[in-house]
Amino acid sequence: MKKFKQIALLTVLSNLFIQPVWADEAAMQSLKGRLAELTSFQGKFEQIVKDQEGNELQTGEGAITLAQPLKIRWQQEMPDDTLFVSSGATTYYYDTFAEQVTILDTTKLIDTTPFVLLTTQEDSQWLKYNVALNGQEYLITPKNKVDSQVEQLTLRFDDKNDGLALLKVNDISGQVSTFSFKESKVNVPVKESLFEFTIPQGVVVDDQRGSD
């Protein structure tokens, strides 16, 4: 999970007008409602990673596919070739360069990153996070008892098709990763095979499903 532990959120620079922030049940229900209507999402992304001083560390690109419930395919193509794929209960993280596959329990991932919230409506998982609405951006932060690698996730929807437009993540190291989505498709049929993964022969397997 090193790629997801290193991604972070750069504080959004304010505009000339200060926009109000609401952190309450209404903001959470608003976000859940929008995500519930997003039964599937596909698109390409461009990534910029910066440190807490705003210095650019690296750039990248890849493709993403989401489907309800708990189905994710996140293919990082540059600068490293990595794959994060979940069919629901089980998630695989494959680092091609390291020749290693990490196997995880998908539901436990929500305890470490709110990213998985994009594909679930389970109240028990959403209650682990606070949601605020700042203008057109949703700010998701873990509650005090949640041992998360992510300090805050910011999400903005595309006004044209209600898909994802921007995703920013701030991790505990202070780094920020900003993902801008393009060529997106919303609520189109998605092949189940995209969320399947066969472990290549000869790679190191780190099965963490039984660990806390």
C-alpha positions as CSV (number, residue, x, y, z in Angstrom):
1,M,0.0,0.0,0.0
2,K,3.0,2.3,-0.3
3,K,1.5,4.3,-3.1
4,F,-1.7,5.0,-1.2
5,K,0.1,5.8,2.1
6,Q,2.2,8.4,0.3
7,I,-0.5,10.3,-1.4
8,A,-1.5,13.5,0.3
9,L,-3.7,16.6,0.1
10,L,-2.5,20.2,-0.5
11,T,-4.7,22.8,1.3
12,V,-6.9,24.4,-1.4
13,L,-6.0,28.1,-1.8
14,S,-8.9,30.3,-1.1
15,N,-10.5,32.4,-3.8
16,L,-11.2,36.1,-3.4
17,F,-14.5,35.1,-1.7
18,I,-14.5,33.0,1.4
19,Q,-16.9,30.1,1.0
20,P,-18.8,28.7,4.0
21,V,-18.1,25.1,5.3
22,W,-20.8,22.9,6.7
23,A,-19.7,19.8,8.6
24,D,-22.9,18.0,9.5
25,E,-25.2,15.1,8.7
26,A,-26.6,17.1,5.7
27,A,-23.2,17.2,4.1
28,M,-22.7,13.5,4.6
29,Q,-26.2,12.6,3.2
30,S,-25.6,14.9,0.2
31,L,-22.3,13.2,-0.6
32,K,-23.8,9.7,-0.1
33,G,-26.7,10.6,-2.4
34,R,-24.4,11.7,-5.2
35,L,-22.2,8.7,-4.9
36,A,-25.3,6.4,-4.8
37,E,-26.3,7.7,-8.2
38,L,-22.8,7.0,-9.5
39,T,-23.2,3.3,-10.1
40,S,-20.1,3.2,-12.2
41,F,-17.3,5.6,-13.2
42,Q,-14.4,5.2,-15.7
43,G,-11.8,7.7,-16.6
44,K,-8.2,8.6,-17.0
45,F,-6.3,10.7,-14.4
46,E,-3.3,12.9,-14.1
47,Q,-1.5,13.0,-10.8
48,I,0.6,15.7,-9.1
49,V,2.4,14.9,-5.8
50,K,3.7,17.8,-3.7
51,D,5.3,18.0,-0.3
52,Q,3.8,20.1,2.6
53,E,5.7,23.2,1.4
54,G,4.1,22.9,-2.1
55,N,7.2,21.6,-3.9
56,E,6.4,19.2,-6.7
57,L,7.8,15.7,-6.0
58,Q,6.5,13.7,-9.0
59,T,3.8,13.5,-11.6
60,G,1.9,10.5,-12.9
61,E,-1.0,9.2,-14.9
62,G,-3.3,6.2,-15.1
63,A,-6.9,5.0,-15.3
64,I,-9.6,4.3,-12.8
65,T,-12.8,2.3,-12.8
66,L,-15.4,2.3,-10.0
67,A,-18.6,0.3,-9.6
68,Q,-21.0,-0.3,-6.7
69,P,-20.5,-2.0,-4.3
70,L,-16.8,-1.9,-3.4
71,K,-15.4,-2.5,-6.8
72,I,-12.3,-0.6,-7.7
73,R,-9.6,-0.8,-10.4
74,W,-6.9,1.8,-10.1
75,Q,-4.1,1.4,-12.7
76,Q,-1.1,3.6,-12.2
77,E,0.8,3.7,-15.4
78,M,3.4,6.4,-14.7
79,P,5.9,6.9,-13.1
80,D,5.5,3.3,-11.8
81,D,3.3,0.5,-13.0
82,T,1.0,-0.5,-10.1
83,L,-2.5,-2.0,-9.9
84,F,-5.0,-1.7,-7.1
85,V,-8.0,-3.9,-7.8
86,S,-11.0,-5.0,-5.7
87,S,-13.9,-7.3,-6.6
88,G,-15.7,-6.6,-3.4
89,A,-14.4,-8.6,-0.4
90,T,-10.8,-8.9,-1.4
91,T,-8.4,-6.3,-2.7
92,Y,-5.1,-6.8,-4.5
93,Y,-2.2,-4.3,-4.8
94,Y,0.3,-5.3,-7.4
95,D,3.7,-3.6,-7.7
96,T,5.1,-4.7,-11.0
97,F,8.6,-3.3,-10.3
98,A,8.9,-4.9,-6.9
99,E,7.2,-8.1,-8.2
100,Q,5.0,-8.2,-5.1
101,V,1.2,-8.6,-4.6
102,T,-0.4,-7.5,-1.3
103,I,-3.8,-9.0,-0.5
104,L,-6.1,-7.1,1.8
105,D,-9.6,-7.2,3.2
106,T,-11.5,-4.5,1.4
107,T,-13.8,-3.5,4.3
108,K,-10.8,-3.0,6.6
109,L,-9.3,-0.5,4.0
110,I,-11.9,2.0,5.0
111,D,-10.2,2.2,8.4
112,T,-7.0,3.5,6.8
113,T,-8.3,5.4,3.8
114,P,-11.7,7.0,3.0
115,F,-11.1,6.4,-0.7
116,V,-13.1,3.2,-0.4
117,L,-16.2,5.2,0.7
118,L,-16.7,6.1,-2.9
119,T,-18.0,2.6,-3.5
120,T,-20.1,1.8,-0.4
121,Q,-23.3,3.1,1.2
122,E,-22.8,1.2,4.5
123,D,-23.7,3.4,7.4
124,S,-21.2,1.6,9.7
125,Q,-18.4,2.6,7.5
126,W,-19.5,6.2,6.9
127,L,-19.9,6.8,10.6
128,K,-16.1,6.5,10.9
129,Y,-15.7,9.9,9.1
130,N,-16.8,13.5,9.2
131,V,-18.0,15.1,6.0
132,A,-18.0,18.9,5.3
133,L,-19.2,20.8,2.3
134,N,-17.0,23.7,1.2
135,G,-18.6,25.4,-1.8
136,Q,-18.6,22.6,-4.4
137,E,-16.0,20.4,-2.6
138,Y,-16.7,17.7,-0.1
139,L,-14.1,17.3,2.7
140,I,-13.8,13.9,4.3
141,T,-11.8,13.5,7.5
142,P,-11.4,10.5,9.8
143,K,-12.9,10.7,13.3
144,N,-10.4,10.6,16.3
145,K,-10.7,6.9,16.9
146,V,-10.0,5.9,13.3
147,D,-6.3,5.1,12.8
148,S,-6.1,6.4,9.2
149,Q,-3.1,7.1,7.0
150,V,-5.2,9.9,5.4
151,E,-5.8,13.1,7.2
152,Q,-8.3,14.5,4.6
153,L,-9.8,13.7,1.3
154,T,-11.3,16.3,-0.9
155,L,-13.7,15.4,-3.7
156,R,-15.3,17.5,-6.4
157,F,-17.8,16.3,-9.0
158,D,-17.9,17.2,-12.7
159,D,-20.8,19.6,-13.3
160,K,-21.3,18.2,-16.9
161,N,-21.8,14.5,-16.1
162,D,-21.8,14.2,-12.3
163,G,-18.7,12.0,-12.4
164,L,-15.5,12.7,-10.5
165,A,-13.6,15.8,-11.5
166,L,-11.0,16.1,-8.8
167,L,-9.7,14.1,-5.9
168,K,-7.1,15.4,-3.4
169,V,-5.7,13.4,-0.5
170,N,-3.6,14.6,2.4
171,D,-1.7,11.9,4.2
172,I,-0.1,11.9,7.7
173,S,3.3,12.7,6.3
174,G,2.1,16.1,4.9
175,Q,2.4,15.1,1.3
176,V,-0.4,15.9,-1.2
177,S,-1.6,14.1,-4.2
178,T,-4.0,15.7,-6.6
179,F,-5.8,13.6,-9.2
180,S,-7.6,15.3,-12.1
181,F,-9.9,13.1,-14.2
182,K,-10.6,13.3,-17.9
183,E,-12.3,11.3,-20.6
184,S,-14.8,10.1,-18.0
185,K,-17.8,7.8,-18.5
186,V,-20.6,7.7,-16.0
187,N,-23.1,4.8,-15.3
188,V,-22.1,2.7,-18.3
189,P,-21.9,-1.1,-18.2
190,V,-18.6,-2.3,-16.8
191,K,-17.1,-5.7,-17.4
192,E,-16.8,-7.8,-14.2
193,S,-13.4,-9.0,-15.5
194,L,-11.9,-5.6,-14.8
195,F,-12.2,-6.3,-11.1
196,E,-10.7,-9.7,-11.2
197,F,-7.0,-10.4,-10.6
198,T,-4.9,-13.5,-11.1
199,I,-1.6,-13.6,-9.1
200,P,1.3,-13.9,-11.6
201,Q,3.7,-16.7,-11.0
202,G,6.9,-16.0,-9.2
203,V,5.9,-12.9,-7.4
204,V,6.1,-12.3,-3.7
205,V,2.7,-12.6,-2.0
206,D,2.0,-10.6,1.2
207,D,-1.4,-11.7,2.5
208,Q,-2.6,-9.2,5.1
209,R,-6.2,-10.3,5.4
210,G,-5.7,-11.9,8.8
211,S,-3.7,-9.0,10.2
212,D,-5.2,-6.2,12.3
